[in-house]
Amino acid sequence: MPSNYLGFDVLIDNDDGTTTPLPSQAVHVYDVTNEAALSDISSDALGHVDAGSLNVAVGTAVRFHVTLPDGQCGYKDEVTT
């Protein structure tokens, strides 16, 4: 039943045309299709999350989201393959 997601970068938009990567950042994973929280993943030392798999059916809508202590937040939605 595992399905795959694409890799992505965890970045802060600096509002000046630049971004700052967030290394070793906890990324929360939410199964939107089944309304269930999944296990967190983490960005690496360069703020990148490698492609991987989740224990959900192919075609599941998932949301990856980050919330920082200062209230900044962001998310990425994806349908697994």
N, C-alpha and C positions, 0 to 999 in steps of 0.2 A: 503493500500500500504506500510506501514512500513515494514522494514526488519531489521535483527539483525546483529550486529558485535560482535566479541569476545573482551574480556578485554585484556589489555596489559600494560606493564611498559614503562615509558619514562626514558631512562637512557643515560648517557654519558659513552663512553668507555674511560677509563683512559690510554689506551695503555700499561698497566702493568698487565693485567689479571683481573683487578677489574673494577667495574662500579659504578657510582654515580647516584642515582635517582634524577629526577628533579621535585620537589614538585610545585604544583600550576602553572603548565606550560600550556600556551595556546597551544592547538593542533589544527591545521588547518585541515579541512576535504574537500577533493575534489572528486567529482563524476567523475571518469575517463571515465566511459561508456558514459555519456551524456555531458562531458566536462563542468561541472558546479561546482562552489564553493558552499559548504554547510556551515552551521553554525559551528563555532568553538566549541570544547569541551575542558575540562581542566583535567589535572592530579590532583590527590588528594594530601594530605599532605605527602604521602609516594612515590609520583611519579607514582601512578597506575591510569589507566583509567578503570573503570568498564565496563563490557559488556553493550551494550545498543542497541537502535534502531535508524534508520535514516528514513526519509521520502522519500525512494527510493524503486524501485521494487526489489523483491528478485532476486539475481543473478547479482546485480550491482557491478562493480569493483569500489572500493573506495580507496583513498590514505589518510593516516593520516600522517601529516608532521609537523616538528618543526624546526624553525630556531632561533638560539640564536643571541644576539647582537654581539658576537665575530665572527660570520660567521659559527659556527658549525651548521650542519643540519643533519637531519635523517628522514626516512620515513618508513612506514609499509603499504604494499598493502594487500587488503583482498577483497574477493567476499562475499557479504552479503547473509544471509540465511533467 
